[in-house]
Amino acid sequence: MPIKTNPADFVAWFRSVAPYINSFRGKTFVIAFGGEMVEEGHFIELTHDFNLLAALGIRLVLVHGARPQIEQHLAKKNLADTYHQGIRLTDCETMLCVKEAVGRLRVEIEARLSMGLANSPMANADIRLAGGNFITAQPIGVINGVDLQHTGSVRKVDVAALNNRMNFGEVVLLSPLGYSPTGEVFNLTLEDVATATAIALDADKLVFLMDTDGIQDETGDLLRVMTVAQAELLSERPQSDDIKLFLPCAIRACTAGVARTHLISRHTDGAILQELFSDDGIGTMVVESTLNTLRDATIEDVGGILNLLVPLEEQGILVRRSRELLEREIERFVVLEHDHRIVGCAALYPFPDEASAELACMAVDPQCRDRGYGEAILEHMANLAKVQKLKKIFVLTTRTAHWFLERGFNESDVTDLPAQKKSLYNYQRKSKVFVRTI
């Protein structure tokens, strides 16, 4: 961010990420990345981002893969890399290569996460890393007549032990290995370990770093947000190998209670930060249901409503309202939340004797405009007026006449206002009156 050249943009950006910083503190994130990140030399930048997340008070579980490293070890020993229905067959010789590859890779990852270079973004920050036998595994067994031997799946996650380490401020690093009560070691997949761990921890976020930018629609446009139902329909269409691998995991995690699953590109520097600390993100987020909630306001929402109204009041677009007045009239308000953050509001003041109602204090966060939020609030308020047996709604505005005209309002006159509202009309503001029959 060019602080020196444009301080105003920096301040606006910093304020925009503040709600995320506050919201994420103390939350549990599981982040999964493949061995390619280390193999291709891009892991150092990623460690800075992990360090930053940890410094913000986020409880982190990192899950690494090792596919390219395992393939290299197999090639060195002239061993076949055998797959059955997309799952690696792990015989005894392959298992030795898996252990060696995972062990060496883990040491390298731990070394990178321990860096404290003076010129690094998180200089002098200290990541304390934890590892252990947190994953109990079981053999996958025989599939269509083929014994996968030492290839396993997650049977149990030691939640108490993981929470204990994170409660001490440690970042947990999980490898794609699991252990049985009889002392056997099993080769697991990155996605299985990450998904099972996120579900067991009831994590707030599960993040997969992958080759593609996210999930695209039929026209090639990136789908920023998908519900589980939408993802299930999409999973039936032909997809890239990445999406085939990770989309079912996202569906499984969200269905089991993980709040958000993010599918983002590992090729974009700072992808995790861009995805987590912006409204739009840069990848695809899968959620169990819609992120938007339109509901009646409560006294706890006053601060969020004021954040929307005050800038418009300062510009002269809205009439000033004190916090005390807002608190007294809070039952008149509705708020629109996006991912638990208030991004829109409006109030409805009925005049039942004249079968009409005033739509007031309508505002949408500038960062969230052009998403249909204003229309959603307007239609919700119109429906509320209908329920109250009212015949029309009206607005008084100085700046947004065309917006209301485009949505079925007709320009009217002060003389058409309800008598009580007419007596309070401010002739100095010269607000225009628009009416819509409902």
C-alpha positions in Angstrom: 0.0 0.0 0.0 1.6 3.3 -1.1 1.5 5.1 2.3 3.7 8.0 1.4 2.0 8.8 -2.0 -1.6 8.4 -0.9 -2.1 8.5 2.9 -5.9 8.7 2.5 -6.1 5.4 0.6 -3.9 3.8 3.3 -6.1 5.0 6.1 -9.3 3.8 4.3 -7.7 0.4 3.6 -6.5 0.1 7.2 -10.0 0.9 8.6 -11.6 -1.5 6.2 -9.5 -4.5 7.5 -10.0 -3.5 11.2 -13.4 -5.4 11.5 -11.7 -8.6 10.3 -8.8 -8.2 12.7 -11.2 -7.8 15.6 -13.5 -10.6 14.4 -10.7 -13.2 13.8 -9.0 -12.8 17.1 -9.2 -16.1 19.0 -10.8 -18.0 16.0 -9.4 -21.3 14.7 -8.2 -21.5 11.1 -7.0 -24.7 9.4 -4.8 -23.9 6.4 -3.7 -26.7 4.0 -0.9 -26.3 1.4 0.8 -28.8 -0.9 4.5 -29.8 -0.9 4.7 -27.8 -4.2 4.8 -24.6 -2.1 8.2 -25.6 -0.7 9.4 -27.4 -3.8 9.0 -24.3 -6.0 10.5 -21.9 -3.5 7.4 -19.8 -2.6 7.1 -20.9 1.0 9.1 -18.1 2.6 6.4 -15.5 1.6 3.8 -17.8 2.9 5.5 -18.1 6.3 5.4 -14.3 6.7 1.6 -14.5 6.2 1.3 -17.4 8.8 3.3 -15.3 11.2 1.1 -12.3 10.7 -2.1 -14.4 11.3 -0.6 -15.8 14.5 0.4 -12.4 15.7 -3.2 -11.2 15.3 -4.3 -13.8 17.8 -5.6 -16.4 15.3 -5.3 -20.1 16.4 -3.6 -21.8 13.5 -3.4 -25.4 12.4 -1.2 -25.8 9.3 -1.5 -29.0 7.2 1.2 -29.7 4.6 1.2 -32.2 1.7 4.2 -34.0 0.2 3.2 -35.4 -3.1 6.1 -34.0 -5.2 8.6 -35.0 -2.5 7.2 -38.5 -2.3 7.3 -38.8 -6.1 11.0 -37.7 -6.2 11.9 -40.3 -3.6 10.1 -43.1 -5.5 11.8 -42.0 -8.7 15.3 -42.2 -7.0 14.7 -45.7 -6.0 13.1 -46.7 -9.3 9.8 -47.6 -7.6 6.5 -47.4 -9.4 4.1 -44.7 -8.2 0.9 -46.7 -8.3 -2.6 -45.2 -8.0 -5.9 -47.0 -7.8 -9.0 -44.9 -8.4 -7.0 -41.7 -7.7 -5.5 -43.0 -4.4 -1.9 -43.9 -4.0 -1.2 -47.5 -3.3 1.3 -47.5 -0.4 3.2 -50.8 -0.1 6.1 -51.3 2.3 8.7 -49.9 0.1 6.6 -46.9 -0.8 5.8 -46.3 2.8 9.6 -46.0 3.5 9.8 -43.3 0.8 6.7 -41.6 2.3 8.3 -41.4 5.8 11.6 -40.2 4.4 10.0 -37.5 2.2 7.6 -36.3 4.8 10.2 -36.2 7.5 12.7 -34.2 5.4 10.0 -31.8 4.2 8.6 -31.2 7.7 12.1 -30.3 9.0 12.4 -27.8 6.1 9.0 -26.3 6.8 9.9 -26.0 10.5 13.1 -24.3 9.6 11.3 -21.8 7.4 8.7 -21.1 10.1 11.5 -20.4 12.5 13.1 -17.6 10.4 13.6 -14.3 12.2 15.5 -12.3 9.7 15.8 -8.6 10.5 14.6 -7.5 7.1 11.5 -9.8 7.0 8.0 -8.5 7.4 7.6 -10.1 10.8 11.1 -9.5 12.2 11.6 -10.6 15.8 8.2 -12.3 15.8 8.3 -15.7 17.4 6.3 -18.6 16.0 6.2 -21.5 18.4 5.5 -24.7 16.5 3.9 -27.8 17.8 3.8 -31.3 16.4 2.8 -34.8 17.5 0.7 -37.8 17.1 -2.5 -35.9 16.9 -4.0 -38.0 14.1 -5.2 -41.6 14.6 -5.6 -43.4 11.3 -7.0 -46.6 10.0 -6.3 -48.5 6.7 -8.5 -47.7 3.8 -8.4 -51.5 3.1 -9.5 -53.2 -0.1 -11.2 -51.2 -2.9 -12.6 -53.2 -5.8 -10.2 -56.0 -5.1 -7.1 -53.9 -4.6 -5.5 -53.8 -1.2 -4.2 -50.2 -0.6 -2.0 -51.6 2.3 -0.5 -48.6 4.2 -2.7 -46.0 2.6 -5.1 -44.8 5.4 -7.8 -42.4 6.3 -8.3 -40.3 9.4 -10.1 -42.2 12.2 -9.8 -39.7 15.1 -8.3 -36.2 15.8 -7.0 -35.5 19.3 -8.9 -32.3 19.8 -8.0 -31.9 23.4 -4.3 -32.1 22.6 -4.6 -29.7 19.7 -6.5 -27.1 21.7 -4.0 -27.5 24.5 -1.1 -26.5 22.2 -3.1 -23.6 20.6 -4.1 -22.4 24.1 -0.4 -22.0 24.8 -0.1 -19.8 21.7 1.5 -22.4 19.6 0.9 -23.0 15.8 0.3 -26.7 15.1 1.9 -28.3 12.1 0.3 -31.5 10.9 1.9 -33.9 8.3 0.0 -36.3 6.1 0.7 -39.2 8.3 -1.5 -41.0 10.9 -0.9 -43.6 13.5 -2.8 -46.6 14.7 -3.2 -47.8 18.3 -1.1 -50.8 17.3 1.8 -48.6 16.3 1.4 -48.7 12.5 2.0 -45.6 10.4 -0.4 -44.8 7.5 0.0 -42.5 4.5 -2.8 -40.0 4.4 -3.9 -37.3 2.1 -3.5 -33.6 2.8 -7.2 -32.9 2.1 -8.4 -35.7 4.4 -6.2 -34.5 7.3 -7.2 -30.9 6.9 -10.9 -31.6 6.5 -11.1 -34.0 9.4 -9.1 -31.7 11.6 -11.3 -28.6 10.8 -14.5 -30.6 11.5 -13.2 -32.0 14.8 -12.0 -28.6 16.0 -15.2 -26.9 14.8 -12.9 -24.5 13.0 -14.1 -21.1 11.8 -12.2 -21.4 8.5 -10.7 -24.1 6.4 -8.4 -22.8 3.7 -7.0 -24.9 0.7 -4.2 -23.4 -1.4 -4.4 -25.0 -4.8 -3.3 -24.5 -8.4 -6.4 -22.7 -9.7 -7.9 -19.4 -8.6 -11.1 -21.0 -7.4 -14.3 -22.3 -8.9 -15.5 -20.8 -12.1 -19.0 -20.7 -13.6 -19.9 -21.8 -17.1 -18.7 -18.5 -18.6 -15.4 -18.7 -16.9 -16.1 -16.0 -14.2 -14.9 -16.7 -10.7 -17.6 -17.7 -8.2 -16.8 -15.7 -5.1 -19.3 -17.3 -2.8 -21.2 -20.6 -3.0 -23.6 -22.3 -0.7 -23.2 -26.0 0.0 -26.4 -26.6 -2.1 -24.8 -24.7 -5.1 -21.5 -26.5 -4.6 -23.2 -29.9 -4.7 -24.9 -29.1 -8.0 -21.6 -27.8 -9.4 -19.7 -30.9 -8.4 -21.7 -32.9 -10.9 -20.2 -30.9 -13.8 -16.8 -31.7 -15.3 -14.1 -29.9 -13.2 -10.3 -29.5 -13.1 -8.4 -32.0 -11.0 -8.0 -29.4 -8.2 -11.7 -28.8 -7.9 -12.5 -32.5 -8.0 -10.1 -32.9 -5.1 -11.0 -30.0 -2.9 -14.7 -29.1 -3.6 -16.0 -32.3 -2.0 -13.9 -31.5 1.0 -15.4 -28.0 1.2 -18.9 -29.5 1.0 -18.1 -32.1 3.7 -16.5 -29.5 6.0 -19.3 -26.9 5.8 -22.0 -29.6 6.1 -20.3 -30.8 9.3 -20.3 -27.3 10.8 -17.1 -25.5 9.6 -18.3 -22.0 9.1 -16.3 -21.2 5.9 -14.1 -23.1 3.5 -11.9 -21.1 1.1 -10.4 -22.3 -2.2 -7.6 -20.0 -3.3 -4.6 -20.0 -5.6 -1.2 -20.9 -4.2 0.4 -18.9 -7.1 -0.8 -15.5 -5.8 1.5 -13.8 -3.3 -0.5 -12.9 -0.2 -3.5 -14.9 -1.4 -4.5 -15.8 2.2 -4.4 -12.2 3.3 -6.3 -11.0 0.2 -8.9 -13.7 0.7 -9.5 -13.3 4.4 -9.2 -9.5 4.9 -11.4 -8.2 2.1 -15.1 -8.4 1.3 -14.7 -9.9 -2.2 -11.6 -12.0 -1.6 -9.7 -13.5 -4.5 -10.9 -17.1 -4.5 -14.1 -19.1 -3.8 -15.7 -19.3 -0.4 -18.1 -22.1 0.4 -20.6 -21.6 3.1 -23.4 -23.8 4.4 -26.0 -21.1 3.6 -26.2 -17.6 2.4 -23.8 -15.0 4.0 -26.5 -12.3 4.0 -29.1 -11.9 6.7 -31.8 -9.3 6.7 -33.3 -8.9 10.2 -34.8 -6.5 12.7 -32.3 -4.3 14.5 -31.5 -4.6 18.2 -29.9 -2.2 20.6 -26.5 -3.9 20.0 -26.7 -2.8 16.3 -26.7 0.9 17.1 -22.9 1.2 16.6 -23.0 -0.5 13.3 -25.9 1.6 12.1 -24.1 4.8 13.1 -21.1 3.7 11.1 -23.3 3.7 8.0 -25.3 6.8 8.7 -22.7 9.3 10.1 -20.7 9.6 6.8 -23.9 10.3 4.9 -25.0 12.8 7.5 -21.7 14.6 7.3 -22.2 14.9 3.5 -25.7 16.3 4.0 -27.4 13.4 2.4 -29.2 12.3 5.6 -30.6 14.3 8.4 -28.5 14.0 11.6 -29.8 11.6 14.3 -28.3 11.4 17.7 -27.4 8.0 19.2 -30.1 8.6 21.9 -32.7 9.1 19.2 -31.5 6.0 17.3 -31.6 3.9 20.5 -35.2 5.1 21.2 -36.3 4.2 17.6 -34.3 1.1 17.1 -37.4 -1.0 16.7 -38.1 0.9 13.5 -34.9 -0.3 11.9 -33.8 -3.4 10.0 -30.1 -4.3 9.3 -28.5 -6.3 6.5 -25.6 -8.4 7.6 -22.9 -9.8 5.3 -20.8 -12.4 7.0 -21.9 -11.0 10.4 -21.0 -7.4 9.5 -23.7 -4.8 9.2 -23.5 -3.4 5.6 -27.0 -1.9 5.2 -29.9 -0.5 7.2 -33.2 1.3 6.8 -36.1 2.4 9.0 -39.9 2.4 8.5 -42.1 5.0 10.1 -45.8 4.1 9.6 -48.7 6.6 9.4 -51.6 4.2 9.7 -54.3 6.9 9.6 -53.3 7.7 6.1 -52.2 4.2 5.1 -48.7 5.2 4.3 -45.2 4.8 5.7 -41.9 6.7 5.4 -38.8 4.8 4.3 -35.9 6.6 6.1 -32.2 6.2 7.1 -31.6 3.9 4.1 -27.9 3.3 3.7 -25.5 0.7 2.3 -21.8 0.4 3.0 -19.9 2.0 0.0 -17.7 -1.1 -0.4 -20.8 -3.2 -0.8 -22.8 -1.2 -3.3 -23.9 -2.6 -6.7 -24.6 -6.0 -5.1 -28.3 -5.6 -4.9 -28.3 -4.9 -1.2 -30.3 -1.7 -1.5 -33.0 -3.4 -3.6 -33.2 -6.2 -1.0 -33.7 -3.7 1.8 -36.3 -1.7 -0.2 -38.4 -4.8 -1.0 -38.2 -6.0 2.6 -39.5 -2.7 3.9 -42.2 -2.7 1.3 -43.3 -6.1 2.4 -43.3 -4.9 6.0 -45.6 -2.0 5.0 -47.9 -4.5 3.2 -48.2 -6.6 6.3 -49.3 -3.5 8.2 -52.1 -3.0 5.6 -50.5 0.2 4.3 -51.0 1.3 0.7 -47.9 3.3 -0.1 -44.4 4.2 1.0 -42.6 7.5 0.5 -39.1 8.8 0.8 -37.6 12.3 1.2 -34.2 12.6 -0.5 -31.9 15.3 -1.8 -29.3 13.2 -3.7 -30.8 9.8 -4.7 -33.9 10.7 -6.8 -32.9 8.6 -9.8 -32.3 5.5 -7.7 -35.8 5.6 -6.4 -37.3 6.5 -9.7 -35.7 3.5 -11.3 -37.4 1.3 -8.6 -41.0 2.3 -9.1 -41.3 5.5 -7.2 -43.0 8.6 -8.6 -42.1 12.2 -7.8 -44.8 13.8 -5.7 -45.2 17.0 -3.6 -45.0 18.0 0.0 -48.7 18.5 0.0 -49.2 14.8 -0.5 -47.3 13.9 2.7 -49.2 12.7 5.8 -50.3 15.7 8.0 -47.9 14.9 10.8 -44.9 14.5 8.4 -45.9 17.6 6.5 -45.7 19.7 9.7 -42.1 18.6 10.2 -40.9 19.1 6.7 -37.7 21.1 6.5 -38.1 23.7 3.7 -34.5 24.7 3.9 -33.3 21.2 2.8 -35.8 21.2 0.0 -35.9 17.4 0.0 -37.8 15.9 -2.9 -40.7 13.6 -2.2 -41.1 10.2 -4.0 -44.0 7.8 -3.5 -44.5 4.2 -4.5 -47.8 2.3 -4.3 -47.5 -1.1 -2.7 
